[in-house]
Amino acid sequence: MNKFEEAYKAAKDALTTAFVGEMEKQRGDMSALLGADGPNEAKKAVLNKVRMAIATDSLERRYIFWTAGEARAITNAAGAKDSHGKRKKAATIKLFRHLYHGSKIGGASIWVYSPPAAYDKWVFDMFTSDDDSSIMKVLNKKNEEVYSEHHRKIMVDAISEAKRVASSAVTKLDAKGAATKKLVEQYFTDGDAEYDVDDIMTKLSKGYKKIAAGLGSSSLVISDEPGDRLGGGWKDWAFIYTTEAMKVIYLQNAWLKKADEASPDNSGPLHRCARTIIHEMSHKELKTEDVVYGPKGLKPKGDLTGAHALHNADSWAYFAIDVNGLLSGPGKGYAVKDCTGIRAVPKRELTLG
């Protein structure tokens, strides 16, 4: 596995067979939570019921250590071996144990999947046998999660702010004011070609409408990706699979660090985080590409043409923050810096309609 939706579908499959005790009583709502297009906000209460059932079973069995008690509680709740495999039912309970409903913003429900940092694979790949001893060996790993409760709150706030910023960008672009037009020229035109700035503004408006709509969808998931976390990608900010049917953003360690970093000469943490969210959603909704990253300069020059900039995720992300008067610190410098070299020429068509 390498996608959240793969684990999600495996859990849906495992929930078609019986569990044991309190977990069996919750199985109907657990199954109902896993809707066709993403988690169902109406069934969010089952997540705490699952966590409470695990904790209660752990305490009733008088286990001294929480992790050991949880391991036995989940193993027992998974029940007997069957055609789906006891390990798959244990993995499903563990997935629910670390899935959180972050908030409901308008019509959008934000979910965060924060598995143990000790897990180096997706939860369903961690379990290799139906034997209790093998299952408990996995469950006995440390429970410290990848994303803290503090980080989960910042994620929700950043998504809310990203949606507000994208919607505000639409309003400013549609108004076609002089200041907005000048900023569009800075980000998306160069001196070597003629550009229809009004047409660019119309395209940007359509794009930000799609980004705002994506951020307002009924289920938006923030998730860890353990393979990437341990394979070198954890140093980066975030990524998204454009081929994943569900809307899932994978946030990495650079994002987590910046979420807590505030200084007088830099952009506020909230807007750096929101900028990353807009960047990733532009990939998902518009099929933008990583033509160039901010530190290399976002002002079209040399290999970065205005047409290329319109395909560049960071150009969309920085412009949205900038047009709202929220870009500062090094980011403000990147916005006016001539590009010194691109990563790749864009290959995909934008999907603005």
GIVEN-V720129 format. One record per residue. N is the residue number from 1. SS is DSSP state (2 for helix, 1 for strand, 0 for the rest). BURIAL is # if it has 24 or more other C-alpha atoms within 12 Angstrom, else .. Layout:
N,SS,BURIAL
N,SS,BURIAL
//
This chain:
1,0,.
2,0,#
3,0,#
4,2,#
5,2,#
6,2,#
7,2,#
8,2,#
9,2,#
10,2,#
11,2,#
12,2,#
13,2,#
14,2,#
15,0,#
16,0,#
17,0,#
18,0,#
19,0,#
20,0,#
21,0,.
22,2,#
23,2,#
24,2,#
25,2,.
26,2,#
27,2,#
28,2,.
29,2,#
30,2,#
31,2,#
32,2,#
33,2,#
34,1,#
35,0,.
36,0,.
37,0,.
38,0,#
39,1,#
40,0,#
41,2,#
42,2,.
43,2,#
44,0,#
45,2,.
46,2,#
47,2,#
48,2,#
49,2,#
50,2,#
51,2,#
52,2,#
53,2,#
54,2,#
55,2,#
56,2,#
57,2,#
58,2,#
59,2,.
60,2,.
61,0,.
62,0,.
63,0,.
64,0,.
65,0,.
66,2,#
67,2,#
68,2,#
69,2,#
70,2,#
71,2,#
72,2,#
73,2,#
74,2,#
75,2,#
76,2,#
77,2,#
78,0,#
79,0,#
80,0,.
81,0,#
82,0,.
83,0,.
84,0,#
85,0,#
86,2,#
87,2,#
88,2,#
89,2,#
90,2,#
91,2,#
92,2,#
93,2,#
94,2,#
95,2,#
96,2,#
97,2,#
98,0,#
99,1,#
100,1,#
101,1,#
102,1,#
103,1,#
104,1,#
105,1,#
106,0,.
107,0,.
108,1,#
109,1,#
110,1,#
111,1,#
112,1,#
113,1,#
114,0,#
115,0,#
116,1,#
117,0,#
118,0,.
119,0,#
120,0,#
121,0,#
122,0,#
123,2,#
124,2,#
125,2,#
126,2,#
127,0,#
128,0,.
129,0,.
130,0,#
131,0,.
132,2,#
133,2,.
134,2,.
135,2,#
136,2,#
137,2,#
138,2,#
139,2,#
140,0,#
141,0,#
142,0,.
143,0,#
144,0,.
145,1,#
146,0,#
147,0,#
148,0,#
149,2,.
150,2,.
151,2,#
152,2,#
153,2,#
154,2,#
155,2,#
156,2,#
157,2,#
158,2,#
159,2,#
160,2,#
161,2,#
162,2,#
163,2,#
164,2,#
165,2,#
166,2,#
167,2,#
168,2,#
169,2,#
170,2,#
171,2,#
172,2,#
173,2,#
174,2,#
175,2,.
176,0,#
177,0,.
178,2,.
179,2,.
180,2,#
181,2,#
182,2,.
183,2,#
184,2,#
185,2,#
186,2,#
187,2,#
188,2,#
189,0,#
190,0,#
191,0,.
192,0,.
193,0,.
194,0,.
195,0,.
196,0,.
197,2,#
198,2,.
199,2,.
200,2,#
201,2,#
202,2,#
203,2,#
204,2,#
205,2,#
206,2,#
207,2,#
208,2,#
209,2,#
210,2,#
211,2,#
212,2,#
213,2,#
214,2,#
215,2,#
216,0,#
217,0,#
218,0,#
219,0,#
220,1,#
221,1,#
222,1,#
223,1,#
224,0,#
225,0,#
226,2,#
227,2,#
228,2,#
229,2,#
230,2,.
231,0,.
232,0,.
233,2,.
234,2,#
235,2,.
236,0,.
237,0,#
238,1,#
239,1,#
240,0,#
241,0,#
242,0,.
243,0,.
244,0,.
245,0,.
246,0,#
247,1,#
248,1,#
249,1,#
250,1,#
251,1,#
252,0,#
253,2,#
254,2,.
255,2,#
256,2,#
257,2,.
258,2,#
259,2,#
260,0,.
261,0,.
262,0,.
263,0,.
264,0,.
265,0,.
266,0,.
267,0,#
268,0,#
269,2,#
270,2,#
271,2,#
272,2,#
273,2,#
274,2,#
275,2,#
276,2,#
277,2,#
278,2,#
279,2,#
280,2,#
281,2,#
282,2,#
283,2,#
284,2,#
285,2,#
286,2,#
287,0,#
288,0,#
289,1,#
290,0,#
291,0,#
292,0,#
293,0,#
294,2,#
295,2,#
296,2,#
297,0,#
298,0,#
299,1,#
300,0,#
301,1,#
302,0,.
303,0,#
304,1,#
305,0,#
306,2,#
307,2,#
308,2,#
309,2,#
310,2,#
311,0,#
312,1,#
313,2,#
314,2,#
315,2,#
316,2,#
317,2,#
318,2,#
319,2,#
320,2,#
321,2,#
322,2,#
323,2,#
324,0,#
325,0,.
326,0,#
327,0,#
328,0,#
329,2,.
330,2,.
331,2,#
332,2,#
333,2,.
334,2,#
335,2,#
336,2,#
337,0,.
338,1,#
339,0,#
340,0,.
341,0,#
342,0,#
343,0,.
344,0,.
345,0,.
346,0,#
347,0,.
348,0,.
349,0,.
350,0,#
351,0,.
352,0,#
353,0,.
//
